[in-house]
Amino acid sequence: MNKVTVYTTDTCPYCSMVKNFLDEKELTYSEINVQKDPVAAKRLIKTTGQMGVPQTEVNGEWVLGFDPEKILQLLK
């Protein structure tokens, strides 16, 4: 089973695009809003070295931005 987590903010249009893409593919994912969760935001920056969103973790691999092809490649 795939484990997909999308890190988002309220104002990010690409975050919505990633979520819409996952919904269209009927993929289950969890969302962490780093705007509302500063601890998760710090952990994300520490883990990936990136401050931008969306960042999507797919089975332990990271995808920065809206990159549906890379997300599909990482799915099992």
Backbone as a printed PyTorch tensor [residue, N CA C, xyz], in Angstrom:
tensor([[[  0.8370,  -1.1960,   0.0000],
         [  0.0000,   0.0000,   0.0000],
         [  0.8800,   1.2570,   0.0000]],

        [[  0.4490,   2.2410,  -0.7440],
         [  1.2100,   3.4820,  -0.8430],
         [  0.9650,   4.3780,   0.3640]],

        [[  2.0170,   5.0640,   0.7840],
         [  1.8860,   6.0810,   1.8310],
         [  2.2190,   7.4220,   1.2030]],

        [[  1.2090,   8.2860,   1.1130],
         [  1.3620,   9.5850,   0.4700],
         [  0.9630,  10.6710,   1.4580]],

        [[  1.8550,  11.6440,   1.6530],
         [  1.5860,  12.7910,   2.5140],
         [  1.8910,  14.0530,   1.7300]],

        [[  0.9220,  14.9760,   1.7160],
         [  1.1060,  16.2440,   1.0130],
         [  1.2330,  17.3550,   2.0500]],

        [[  2.3150,  18.1250,   1.9580],
         [  2.5440,  19.2680,   2.8390],
         [  2.0990,  20.5180,   2.0920]],

        [[  1.1970,  21.2950,   2.7120],
         [  0.5280,  22.3900,   2.0190],
         [  0.4750,  23.6550,   2.8700]],

        [[  0.0130,  24.7490,   2.2270],
         [ -0.4330,  25.9490,   2.9360],
         [ -1.7900,  26.3310,   2.3610]],

        [[ -2.4590,  27.2690,   3.0310],
         [ -3.7980,  27.6940,   2.5960],
         [ -3.7790,  28.4470,   1.2680]],

        [[ -2.6740,  29.1200,   0.9820],
         [ -2.6600,  30.0600,  -0.1480],
         [ -1.9390,  29.5160,  -1.3730]],

        [[ -1.6110,  28.2400,  -1.3950],
         [ -0.7640,  27.6730,  -2.4480],
         [ -1.6100,  27.0150,  -3.5410]],

        [[ -1.6310,  27.6120,  -4.7490],
         [ -2.4320,  27.0100,  -5.8220],
         [ -1.9070,  25.6400,  -6.2590]],

        [[ -0.5880,  25.4370,  -6.2040],
         [ -0.0370,  24.1410,  -6.6160],
         [ -0.3890,  23.0380,  -5.6180]],

        [[ -0.5930,  23.4190,  -4.3570],
         [ -1.0290,  22.4400,  -3.3600],
         [ -2.3970,  21.8820,  -3.7570]],

        [[ -3.2930,  22.7700,  -4.1610],
         [ -4.6210,  22.3370,  -4.6050],
         [ -4.5070,  21.4400,  -5.8360]],

        [[ -3.5840,  21.7790,  -6.7370],
         [ -3.4030,  20.9700,  -7.9430],
         [ -2.9360,  19.5530,  -7.5970]],

        [[ -2.0180,  19.4410,  -6.6490],
         [ -1.5440,  18.1170,  -6.2330],
         [ -2.6950,  17.3260,  -5.6220]],

        [[ -3.4590,  17.9530,  -4.7320],
         [ -4.5710,  17.2560,  -4.0750],
         [ -5.6330,  16.8450,  -5.0980]],

        [[ -5.9450,  17.7310,  -6.0470],
         [ -6.9200,  17.3970,  -7.0900],
         [ -6.4280,  16.2240,  -7.9310]],

        [[ -5.1320,  16.2280,  -8.2610],
         [ -4.5400,  15.1350,  -9.0410],
         [ -4.6810,  13.8070,  -8.2840]],

        [[ -4.3380,  13.8050,  -6.9990],
         [ -4.4320,  12.5800,  -6.1990],
         [ -5.8870,  12.1170,  -6.0880]],

        [[ -6.8080,  13.0830,  -5.9240],
         [ -8.2320,  12.7430,  -5.8530],
         [ -8.7060,  12.1080,  -7.1650]],

        [[ -8.2830,  12.6980,  -8.2970],
         [ -8.6730,  12.1670,  -9.6100],
         [ -8.1870,  10.7410,  -9.7950]],

        [[ -6.9980,  10.4480,  -9.2930],
         [ -6.4200,   9.1070,  -9.4060],
         [ -6.9430,   8.1810,  -8.3050]],

        [[ -7.8300,   8.7040,  -7.4550],
         [ -8.4090,   7.9520,  -6.3380],
         [ -7.3270,   7.3880,  -5.4210]],

        [[ -6.3060,   8.2270,  -5.1650],
         [ -5.2160,   7.8460,  -4.2700],
         [ -5.4750,   8.4290,  -2.8850]],

        [[ -5.2900,   7.6190,  -1.8810],
         [ -5.4640,   8.0540,  -0.5060],
         [ -4.2040,   8.7900,  -0.0630]],

        [[ -4.3920,   9.9160,   0.6000],
         [ -3.2430,  10.6800,   1.0900],
         [ -3.6340,  11.4040,   2.3610]],

        [[ -2.6110,  11.7880,   3.1160],
         [ -2.8600,  12.6520,   4.2660],
         [ -2.2690,  14.0140,   3.9480]],

        [[ -2.8610,  15.0370,   4.5280],
         [ -2.4170,  16.4100,   4.2910],
         [ -1.9330,  17.0130,   5.5910]],

        [[ -0.7950,  17.6730,   5.5330],
         [ -0.2880,  18.4200,   6.6830],
         [ -0.1360,  19.8640,   6.2420]],

        [[ -0.9080,  20.7380,   6.8730],
         [ -0.8650,  22.1650,   6.5470],
         [  0.2130,  22.8120,   7.4150]],

        [[  1.3460,  23.1540,   6.7910],
         [  2.4790,  23.6910,   7.5520],
         [  2.2280,  25.1250,   8.0180]],

        [[  1.2130,  25.7730,   7.4600],
         [  0.8290,  27.1100,   7.9210],
         [  0.2050,  27.0220,   9.3180]],

        [[ -0.5040,  25.9160,   9.5700],
         [ -1.1940,  25.7350,  10.8490],
         [ -0.3950,  24.8810,  11.8150]],

        [[  0.6880,  24.2680,  11.3360],
         [  1.4730,  23.3490,  12.1570],
         [  2.9620,  23.7110,  12.0570]],

        [[  3.4080,  24.7000,  12.8590],
         [  4.8030,  25.1580,  12.7640],
         [  5.8310,  24.0720,  13.0820]],

        [[  5.4610,  23.1100,  13.9170],
         [  6.3870,  22.0090,  14.2230],
         [  6.6170,  21.1700,  12.9660]],

        [[  5.5400,  20.8770,  12.2490],
         [  5.6610,  20.1130,  10.9990],
         [  6.4490,  20.9140,   9.9640]],

        [[  6.2550,  22.2280,   9.9330],
         [  6.9850,  23.0860,   8.9900],
         [  8.4840,  22.9890,   9.2450]],

        [[  8.8870,  23.0700,  10.5110],
         [ 10.3110,  22.9710,  10.8550],
         [ 10.8680,  21.5980,  10.5110]],

        [[ 10.0850,  20.5660,  10.7870],
         [ 10.5080,  19.1950,  10.4880],
         [ 10.6780,  19.0190,   8.9710]],

        [[  9.7630,  19.5870,   8.2030],
         [  9.8300,  19.4850,   6.7400],
         [ 11.0980,  20.1440,   6.2100]],

        [[ 11.3850,  21.3590,   6.6780],
         [ 12.5850,  22.0790,   6.2370],
         [ 13.8400,  21.3000,   6.6280]],

        [[ 13.8420,  20.7530,   7.8440],
         [ 14.9980,  19.9840,   8.3090],
         [ 15.1870,  18.7190,   7.4640]],

        [[ 14.0810,  18.0780,   7.0790],
         [ 14.1390,  16.8230,   6.3370],
         [ 14.5520,  17.0310,   4.8890]],

        [[ 13.9580,  18.0420,   4.2290],
         [ 14.1470,  18.1850,   2.7780],
         [ 15.0640,  19.3410,   2.4090]],

        [[ 15.2740,  20.2720,   3.3400],
         [ 16.0570,  21.4540,   3.0270],
         [ 15.3010,  22.4690,   2.1790]],

        [[ 14.0180,  22.2370,   1.9740],
         [ 13.1950,  23.1000,   1.1280],
         [ 12.1260,  23.7810,   1.9770]],

        [[ 11.8710,  25.0530,   1.6750],
         [ 10.8200,  25.7810,   2.3860],
         [  9.5280,  25.8390,   1.5950]],

        [[  9.5960,  25.5850,   0.2860],
         [  8.4190,  25.7270,  -0.5630],
         [  7.4410,  24.5850,  -0.4120]],

        [[  6.2060,  24.8370,  -0.8000],
         [  5.1730,  23.8080,  -0.8640],
         [  4.5540,  23.8740,  -2.2550]],

        [[  3.9030,  22.8520,  -2.7340],
         [  3.7020,  21.5880,  -2.0250],
         [  4.9640,  20.7240,  -2.0580]],

        [[  5.0730,  19.9290,  -1.0240],
         [  6.0310,  18.8380,  -1.0260],
         [  5.2300,  17.5880,  -0.7250]],

        [[  5.4660,  16.5680,  -1.5040],
         [  4.7090,  15.3310,  -1.3670],
         [  5.6810,  14.2040,  -1.0670]],

        [[  5.4120,  13.5050,   0.0190],
         [  6.2200,  12.3340,   0.3560],
         [  5.4730,  11.1010,  -0.1320]],

        [[  6.1060,  10.3590,  -1.0400],
         [  5.5040,   9.1560,  -1.5990],
         [  6.3910,   7.9750,  -1.2410]],

        [[  5.9220,   7.1500,  -0.3200],
         [  6.6780,   5.9630,   0.0960],
         [  8.1150,   6.3090,   0.4840]],

        [[  8.2800,   7.4190,   1.2030],
         [  9.5930,   7.8030,   1.7150],
         [ 10.4300,   8.6300,   0.7510]],

        [[  9.9580,   8.8440,  -0.4730],
         [ 10.6610,   9.6780,  -1.4560],
         [  9.9430,  11.0210,  -1.5490]],

        [[ 10.7020,  12.0840,  -1.8380],
         [ 10.1300,  13.4290,  -1.8480],
         [  9.9560,  13.9650,  -3.2580]],

        [[  8.8180,  14.6160,  -3.4870],
         [  8.5280,  15.3010,  -4.7420],
         [  8.2580,  16.7580,  -4.3950]],

        [[  9.0460,  17.6590,  -4.9800],
         [  8.8730,  19.0920,  -4.7190],
         [  8.0170,  19.6960,  -5.8210]],

        [[  7.0140,  20.4630,  -5.4160],
         [  6.1610,  21.1390,  -6.3930],
         [  5.1120,  20.2110,  -6.9750]],

        [[  4.4950,  20.6620,  -8.0680],
         [  3.4620,  19.8830,  -8.7330],
         [  4.1190,  19.0840,  -9.8520]],

        [[  4.3460,  17.7950,  -9.6070],
         [  5.0420,  16.9330, -10.5640],
         [  4.3200,  15.5830, -10.6130]],

        [[  3.1630,  15.5440, -11.3030],
         [  2.3470,  14.3230, -11.2960],
         [  3.0830,  13.1070, -11.8600]],

        [[  3.9520,  13.3150, -12.8610],
         [  4.6640,  12.1760, -13.4350],
         [  5.5810,  11.5270, -12.4050]],

        [[  6.2840,  12.3500, -11.6430],
         [  7.1860,  11.8010, -10.6220],
         [  6.3870,  11.1070,  -9.5240]],

        [[  5.2500,  11.6900,  -9.1470],
         [  4.4020,  11.0370,  -8.1300],
         [  3.9890,   9.6430,  -8.6160]],

        [[  3.5310,   9.5450,  -9.8730],
         [  3.1050,   8.2580, -10.4070],
         [  4.2610,   7.2670, -10.4520]],

        [[  5.4710,   7.7280, -10.7780],
         [  6.6390,   6.8440, -10.8310],
         [  6.9240,   6.2200,  -9.4650]],

        [[  6.6810,   6.9910,  -8.4050],
         [  7.0360,   6.5270,  -7.0590],
         [  5.9650,   5.6410,  -6.4440]],

        [[  4.7850,   5.6030,  -7.0380],
         [  3.7120,   4.7650,  -6.5010],
         [  3.9810,   3.3090,  -6.8270]],

        [[  3.5660,   2.4380,  -5.9160],
         [  3.7650,   0.9950,  -6.1020],
         [  2.5710,   0.4080,  -6.8310]]])
